[in-house]
Amino acid sequence: MVSVIDAQFARPRGLLGRLVGRVMARDNAVLTRRVVAALRLRGDETVVEFGPGPGVGLRLLAEALPSGR
């Protein structure tokens, strides 16, 4: 049987879903920062970011790519 918390990770909704989403964004941000740093971007590349989430990776990539796309 799937717990209430597990269900929120699969299909977040409501207050609990927003809380779970914030926890996931915070925890995944560490890994996302490491991945963006490992890319060693020059700032003019074109990068595609795939994946669900609140846009942490998109924000970091936009900051790292002032002349890129």
Residue frames as qw, qx, qy, qz and C-alpha x, y, z in Angstrom:
[[0.000, 0.889, 0.457, 0.000, 0.00, 0.00, 0.00],
 [0.400, 0.456, -0.012, 0.795, 1.33, 3.42, -0.96],
 [0.302, -0.526, -0.482, 0.632, 1.64, 5.84, 1.93],
 [0.138, 0.936, 0.298, -0.126, 0.27, 9.38, 1.79],
 [0.232, -0.781, 0.348, 0.464, 3.82, 10.80, 1.61],
 [0.456, -0.068, 0.749, 0.476, 4.80, 8.42, -1.22],
 [0.350, 0.690, 0.616, 0.149, 1.70, 9.48, -3.15],
 [0.002, 0.954, 0.053, -0.296, 2.71, 13.14, -2.77],
 [0.334, -0.516, 0.572, 0.543, 6.09, 12.43, -4.37],
 [0.392, 0.241, 0.797, 0.390, 4.35, 10.78, -7.32],
 [0.028, 0.632, 0.508, 0.585, 1.57, 13.36, -7.77],
 [0.231, -0.215, -0.457, 0.831, 1.98, 16.32, -5.43],
 [0.180, -0.593, -0.432, -0.655, -1.11, 18.37, -4.65],
 [0.531, -0.776, -0.305, -0.148, -2.48, 20.44, -1.83],
 [0.302, -0.887, 0.306, -0.169, -0.59, 21.71, 1.20],
 [0.809, -0.349, 0.448, 0.150, 1.31, 18.45, 1.73],
 [0.778, 0.461, 0.263, 0.337, 2.26, 18.39, -1.96],
 [0.196, 0.921, -0.128, 0.312, 3.69, 21.91, -1.75],
 [0.544, -0.729, 0.411, -0.061, 5.68, 20.95, 1.35],
 [0.872, -0.030, 0.427, 0.238, 7.04, 17.81, -0.33],
 [0.606, 0.714, 0.134, 0.325, 7.90, 19.86, -3.43],
 [0.066, -0.936, 0.270, -0.214, 9.89, 22.36, -1.39],
 [0.715, -0.503, 0.482, 0.062, 11.80, 19.60, 0.39],
 [0.843, 0.271, 0.365, 0.289, 12.61, 17.93, -2.93],
 [0.393, 0.871, -0.008, 0.295, 13.72, 21.24, -4.48],
 [0.315, -0.861, 0.382, -0.117, 15.99, 22.00, -1.54],
 [0.782, -0.313, 0.526, 0.119, 17.52, 18.51, -1.45],
 [0.779, 0.422, 0.356, 0.296, 17.93, 18.24, -5.23],
 [0.180, 0.979, -0.086, 0.044, 19.44, 21.74, -5.49],
 [0.491, -0.668, 0.522, 0.199, 22.74, 20.47, -4.07],
 [0.692, 0.080, 0.642, 0.320, 23.08, 17.87, -6.81],
 [0.469, 0.811, 0.317, 0.149, 21.87, 20.32, -9.45],
 [0.085, -0.957, 0.253, 0.117, 24.53, 22.86, -8.43],
 [0.575, -0.425, 0.639, 0.283, 27.21, 20.17, -8.70],
 [0.664, 0.402, 0.576, 0.257, 26.04, 19.14, -12.15],
 [0.302, 0.944, 0.113, 0.076, 25.99, 22.72, -13.46],
 [0.285, -0.842, 0.425, 0.170, 29.47, 23.33, -11.98],
 [0.683, -0.164, 0.657, 0.274, 30.79, 20.12, -13.55],
 [0.624, 0.681, 0.363, 0.122, 29.67, 21.35, -16.99],
 [0.456, -0.414, 0.183, 0.766, 32.28, 24.14, -16.80],
 [0.402, 0.776, 0.461, 0.152, 30.24, 26.36, -19.05],
 [0.422, 0.083, 0.117, 0.895, 31.91, 29.28, -20.85],
 [0.113, 0.510, 0.372, -0.767, 28.66, 31.24, -20.88],
 [0.365, 0.427, -0.305, -0.769, 27.82, 31.17, -24.58],
 [0.018, -0.005, 0.980, 0.200, 26.66, 27.57, -25.06],
 [0.648, -0.152, -0.249, -0.704, 23.21, 26.26, -25.80],
 [0.009, -0.110, 0.932, -0.344, 21.99, 23.92, -23.06],
 [0.629, -0.292, -0.435, -0.575, 18.81, 21.88, -22.73],
 [0.159, -0.215, 0.782, -0.563, 17.65, 20.95, -19.26],
 [0.602, -0.206, -0.638, -0.435, 15.26, 18.01, -18.98],
 [0.344, -0.152, -0.831, 0.411, 13.36, 16.95, -15.95],
 [0.351, -0.766, -0.462, -0.278, 10.50, 17.78, -13.68],
 [0.522, -0.316, -0.388, 0.691, 10.92, 20.23, -10.89],
 [0.066, -0.884, -0.346, 0.307, 10.54, 23.79, -9.77],
 [0.466, 0.850, 0.020, 0.246, 13.18, 25.24, -12.09],
 [0.562, -0.741, 0.244, 0.274, 16.27, 25.23, -9.85],
 [0.687, -0.032, 0.484, 0.540, 18.39, 23.92, -12.73],
 [0.368, 0.742, 0.382, 0.410, 16.96, 26.44, -15.17],
 [0.208, -0.978, 0.001, -0.011, 17.77, 29.32, -12.85],
 [0.628, -0.557, 0.387, 0.381, 21.34, 28.11, -12.31],
 [0.631, 0.242, 0.513, 0.530, 21.87, 27.58, -16.03],
 [0.203, 0.900, 0.276, 0.268, 20.46, 31.01, -16.87],
 [0.359, -0.904, 0.180, 0.145, 22.93, 32.57, -14.44],
 [0.656, -0.346, 0.523, 0.420, 25.81, 30.52, -15.92],
 [0.494, 0.328, 0.606, 0.531, 24.89, 31.37, -19.52],
 [0.042, 0.683, 0.182, -0.706, 24.71, 35.17, -19.83],
 [0.271, 0.514, -0.441, -0.684, 25.35, 34.97, -23.59],
 [0.022, -0.050, 0.976, 0.210, 23.99, 31.48, -24.13],
 [0.634, -0.104, -0.267, -0.718, 20.66, 29.83, -24.65]]
